[in-house]
Amino acid sequence: MTSPERPQAEPRSAYRAFRPIGTRWSDNDVYGHVNNAVYYGWFDTAVNGLLIEQGAVDIHSGDVIGLVIETQCNYFAPLAFPEAVVAGIRVAHVGSSSVRYEIGIFPADPGQLCAAKGHFIHVYVDRATRRPTSLPLQLLAVLETLK
């Protein structure tokens, strides 16, 4: 049995869009760095913030919402409050009702590789029925810019 390739830190050039993220005092854990669970919140914040800004989703009254069905993260270097970080975003796969977003979390210094990278998959569903639905055209247009 062959072992899977070990995940590697990536440069910013591997991502298509970027969003700054502020760290908070409460993000640090007892070991003096940002706790692993915080990264998942950053993933969600980065992607959904971008989609909202681009008019691709309406989280309050839109007919279609995205539900996370899978998430994963690899860590390469520690980050800590009060450090500023940047989330890089790209789209790896677009299905008929789902999208795989990949996110790299970078220190503010533009010359550094990502400190962590991961993904999550949104399945887009009808708000009322919670059944999968086709991706809206405005969302598809934004996703094209992230491939």
C-alpha positions in Angstrom: 0.0 0.0 0.0 1.4 3.4 -0.9 1.1 6.2 1.5 -0.5 9.5 0.5 1.7 12.4 -0.3 2.4 14.5 2.8 0.7 17.9 2.7 3.0 20.8 2.1 2.8 24.5 2.8 2.0 26.6 -0.3 2.8 30.1 -1.5 0.2 32.9 -1.9 0.4 32.4 -5.7 -1.6 29.1 -5.2 -4.7 31.1 -4.2 -7.0 33.4 -6.2 -8.5 35.8 -3.6 -7.4 37.1 -0.2 -9.1 38.4 2.9 -7.4 39.9 6.0 -8.3 38.3 9.3 -7.6 39.8 12.7 -6.6 37.6 15.5 -8.1 38.1 19.0 -6.7 37.6 22.5 -9.1 34.7 22.9 -7.7 32.9 19.8 -4.5 31.9 21.7 -4.5 28.8 23.7 -2.4 27.8 26.8 0.5 26.9 24.5 0.8 30.6 23.3 -0.5 30.1 19.7 -3.8 30.2 17.9 -5.8 27.1 18.8 -6.5 24.7 16.0 -10.3 25.1 16.2 -10.0 28.8 15.4 -8.8 28.0 11.9 -12.1 26.5 10.9 -13.9 29.7 11.9 -11.4 31.6 9.8 -12.2 29.4 6.8 -15.9 30.0 7.1 -15.4 33.8 7.7 -13.1 34.2 4.7 -15.2 32.3 2.2 -18.6 33.6 3.3 -17.3 37.1 3.7 -16.1 37.0 0.1 -19.4 35.5 -1.2 -21.5 38.1 0.6 -19.3 41.0 -0.6 -19.6 39.7 -4.2 -23.4 39.4 -4.0 -23.2 35.6 -4.5 -25.2 34.7 -1.4 -27.8 36.4 0.7 -27.4 34.8 4.2 -30.5 36.5 5.6 -33.2 36.1 3.0 -31.8 34.2 0.0 -33.6 31.1 -1.3 -30.3 29.1 -1.3 -27.9 28.6 1.6 -24.6 26.7 1.9 -24.2 24.0 4.5 -20.8 22.6 5.4 -20.6 18.9 5.0 -16.9 18.3 5.2 -13.9 20.1 6.5 -10.2 19.4 7.0 -7.0 21.3 7.9 -3.2 20.8 8.0 -1.0 22.9 10.1 2.6 23.9 9.2 3.6 26.8 11.5 2.1 28.6 14.6 0.4 31.9 14.5 -0.5 34.0 17.6 -2.3 37.1 18.7 -1.7 40.0 18.0 -0.4 38.8 14.6 -2.4 39.8 11.5 -3.2 37.0 9.1 -4.5 36.7 5.6 -6.7 33.9 4.2 -6.1 32.8 0.6 -9.1 31.3 -1.2 -9.5 29.1 -4.2 -12.2 26.7 -5.6 -11.0 23.2 -6.3 -14.3 21.7 -7.5 -17.8 22.8 -8.5 -20.6 20.3 -8.7 -24.2 20.7 -9.5 -25.1 21.7 -5.9 -21.7 21.6 -4.1 -18.4 23.5 -4.0 -15.0 22.5 -2.5 -13.3 25.7 -1.2 -9.6 25.5 -0.3 -8.1 28.0 2.1 -4.6 28.9 3.0 -3.9 30.9 6.2 -0.9 33.1 5.9 1.1 35.4 8.2 0.9 39.0 7.2 4.4 38.9 5.7 3.8 38.3 2.0 7.0 36.3 1.6 5.9 33.5 3.9 4.3 30.1 3.0 0.9 29.3 4.5 0.9 28.4 8.2 -2.1 26.2 7.6 -4.2 25.0 4.7 -7.5 23.2 4.5 -10.8 22.8 2.8 -14.5 22.7 3.3 -17.3 21.6 1.1 -20.6 23.5 0.9 -23.7 21.8 -0.3 -26.1 24.4 -1.4 -29.7 23.8 -0.4 -33.1 25.3 -0.6 -33.6 27.4 2.6 -37.1 26.0 3.2 -36.8 22.4 2.3 -33.0 21.9 3.1 -32.8 19.8 -0.1 -29.8 20.2 -2.5 -30.5 22.7 -5.3 -28.6 24.0 -8.3 -26.0 26.7 -7.8 -27.4 30.2 -8.4 -26.0 31.9 -11.5 -24.4 34.8 -9.5 -22.6 32.3 -7.3 -21.4 30.4 -10.3 -20.0 33.6 -11.7 -18.0 34.3 -8.5 -16.8 30.7 -8.3 -15.3 31.0 -11.8 -13.0 33.8 -10.6 -11.7 31.5 -7.8 -10.7 28.5 -9.9 
